[in-house]
């Protein structure tokens, strides 16, 4: 798992640097945040999944169309993260211990528009996870993360033409894990500003 994570980290930095080295190559950019329910597995305990378990995620993507495939397909690099508080629900004594989980991801991804008003996204990459549970245990783990998203391009639906403060709205499924001890998942409603070239 450690070697896999290191490969993802190296590939992610390389991709972002390639796009950053040539401004003309950048034809896609987005930045925004999302909020939604959260759940997690920590040391083999399933936690979260109720209305009290909330996650906030945030991030940005930058990329372009290095190869013209005749479709609205963009190759991007993503830097994102999330924070969540999940409560244990199995305690019989009425107490409600919790776990705070924080993670970030850096990795490559793809953005695809099957039609002009719908955006599909997929990213996978290196992840670093920090957590603190209700009994005072603190730890960090390295692993991988991925997210899958679907959004409505408000530029086309509302005619904002890229000038609105928010021009992408949708849902994202976001997972980060070390593959063994900790796994954090969220489903968020997100709002983003996007710049999209159509060259």
C-alpha positions in Angstrom: 0.0 0.0 0.0 2.8 2.4 0.8 4.5 1.9 -2.6 1.2 2.3 -4.3 0.5 5.6 -2.4 4.0 6.9 -3.3 3.5 6.1 -7.0 0.2 8.0 -7.0 1.8 11.0 -5.2 4.6 11.2 -7.8 2.2 10.9 -10.7 -0.1 13.5 -9.3 2.7 16.1 -8.8 4.1 15.4 -12.2 0.7 16.0 -13.9 0.0 19.2 -12.0 3.5 20.5 -12.8 3.1 19.7 -16.5 -0.1 21.8 -16.7 1.3 24.6 -14.6 4.4 24.9 -16.8 2.3 25.9 -19.8 -0.5 28.4 -19.3 -1.8 27.6 -22.8 -2.4 24.0 -21.8 -4.9 25.0 -19.1 -8.4 25.0 -20.3 -10.2 23.7 -17.2 -10.3 25.0 -13.7 -12.7 24.6 -10.8 -12.8 25.4 -7.1 -15.6 24.9 -4.5 -16.9 23.1 -1.5 -19.6 20.5 -0.5 -21.5 19.4 2.5 -23.3 16.1 3.3 -23.6 13.0 5.4 -20.5 11.0 6.5 -19.7 7.6 7.8 -16.5 5.8 8.6 -14.8 2.6 9.7 -12.2 3.0 12.4 -10.4 0.0 13.9 -13.1 -2.3 12.6 -15.9 -0.3 14.1 -18.6 1.2 11.8 -19.4 4.7 12.9 -21.5 7.5 11.4 -24.4 7.2 9.1 -27.0 9.3 11.0 -28.2 12.8 10.7 -25.6 14.0 13.2 -22.6 12.9 11.1 -21.7 15.7 8.8 -18.7 16.2 6.4 -17.4 19.3 4.7 -15.2 18.9 1.6 -13.4 21.4 -0.5 -11.0 21.3 -3.4 -9.8 22.4 -6.8 -9.0 20.9 -10.1 -6.8 22.2 -12.9 -6.1 20.7 -16.3 -6.8 20.7 -20.0 -7.1 18.7 -23.2 -3.6 17.5 -24.1 -5.0 15.2 -26.7 -7.9 16.2 -28.9 -10.2 13.2 -28.8 -13.1 15.0 -30.5 -15.0 15.1 -27.2 -15.4 17.4 -24.2 -12.9 15.4 -22.1 -10.4 17.2 -19.8 -7.5 15.6 -18.0 -7.0 17.2 -14.6 -5.0 17.2 -11.4 -7.0 17.4 -8.2 -6.1 18.8 -4.8 -8.9 18.3 -2.3 -9.8 17.4 1.3 -12.6 16.8 3.8 -13.3 16.9 7.5 -16.0 15.0 9.2 -17.3 14.2 12.7 -18.8 10.7 13.1 -20.5 9.4 16.3 -20.3 5.9 17.6 -23.8 4.5 17.9 -23.2 1.1 19.6 -22.6 2.3 23.2 -25.1 0.8 25.7 -24.4 3.3 28.5 -25.9 6.3 26.7 -22.6 8.0 25.9 -21.9 9.2 22.4 -18.1 9.1 21.7 -17.1 10.4 18.3 -14.2 10.5 15.8 -13.0 13.5 14.0 -11.4 12.5 10.6 -9.5 14.8 8.3 -8.0 13.8 4.9 -6.6 15.3 1.7 -6.1 13.9 -1.7 -3.8 14.8 -4.6 -4.2 12.9 -7.8 -5.1 12.7 -11.5 -8.6 12.7 -12.8 -10.9 13.2 -15.8 -13.8 15.5 -16.5 -16.3 14.6 -19.2 -19.4 16.3 -20.7 -21.7 13.8 -22.4 -23.9 16.8 -23.1 -23.2 20.5 -22.6 -25.2 20.8 -19.4 -24.0 17.6 -17.5 -20.6 17.1 -16.1 -19.2 13.7 -15.0 -16.0 13.5 -13.0 -13.6 10.8 -11.6 -10.4 11.3 -9.7 -8.0 8.9 -7.8 -4.9 9.7 -5.9 -2.7 9.7 -2.8 -4.3 10.4 0.5 -3.2 11.3 4.0 -5.7 10.7 6.8 -5.6 12.1 10.3 -8.1 11.1 13.0 -8.9 11.6 16.7 -11.5 9.5 18.5 -13.5 10.3 21.6 -11.1 8.4 23.8 -8.2 10.6 22.9 -6.4 8.4 20.4 -4.7 10.4 17.6 -3.2 9.0 14.5 -2.3 9.5 10.9 -2.4 7.1 8.0 -1.3 7.1 4.3 -3.4 5.5 1.6 -5.5 6.4 -1.4 -8.7 8.2 -2.2 -11.1 8.6 -5.0 -14.2 10.6 -5.9 -17.0 10.2 -8.4 -19.2 13.2 -9.2 -22.1 14.3 -11.4 -22.9 18.0 -11.9 -25.2 20.4 -13.7 -23.4 23.1 -15.7 -25.4 26.2 -14.8 -23.7 28.2 -17.6 -25.8 26.3 -20.1 -29.0 25.9 -18.0 -29.2 29.5 -16.8 -27.1 31.4 -19.3 -24.5 32.6 -16.8 -21.7 32.3 -19.4 -19.0 31.9 -16.8 -19.6 35.1 -14.9 -21.7 33.8 -12.0 -20.0 33.1 -8.7 -21.3 29.6 -8.8 -21.8 27.8 -12.1 -21.6 24.1 -11.2 -23.8 22.2 -8.8 -24.0 18.5 -8.2 -23.3 15.4 -6.0 -20.0 13.8 -5.1 -19.1 10.5 -3.6 -15.8 10.8 -1.8 -13.8 7.9 -0.2 -10.4 7.9 1.6 -8.8 4.8 3.2 -5.5 3.3 4.2 -6.9 -0.1 3.2 -6.7 -1.5 6.7 -7.5 0.7 9.8 -9.5 3.7 8.7 -12.0 4.5 5.9 -13.9 7.7 5.6 -16.8 8.2 3.1 -19.0 11.2 2.3 -21.8 12.0 -0.2 -21.9 15.8 -0.6 -23.9 18.4 -2.4 -21.3 20.7 -3.9 -21.2 24.2 -5.4 -18.3 25.2 -7.6 -17.0 28.0 -9.8 -15.6 26.6 -13.1 -13.7 28.0 -16.0 -14.1 25.7 -19.0 -12.3 26.3 -22.3 -14.0 24.9 -25.4 -11.2 25.1 -27.9 
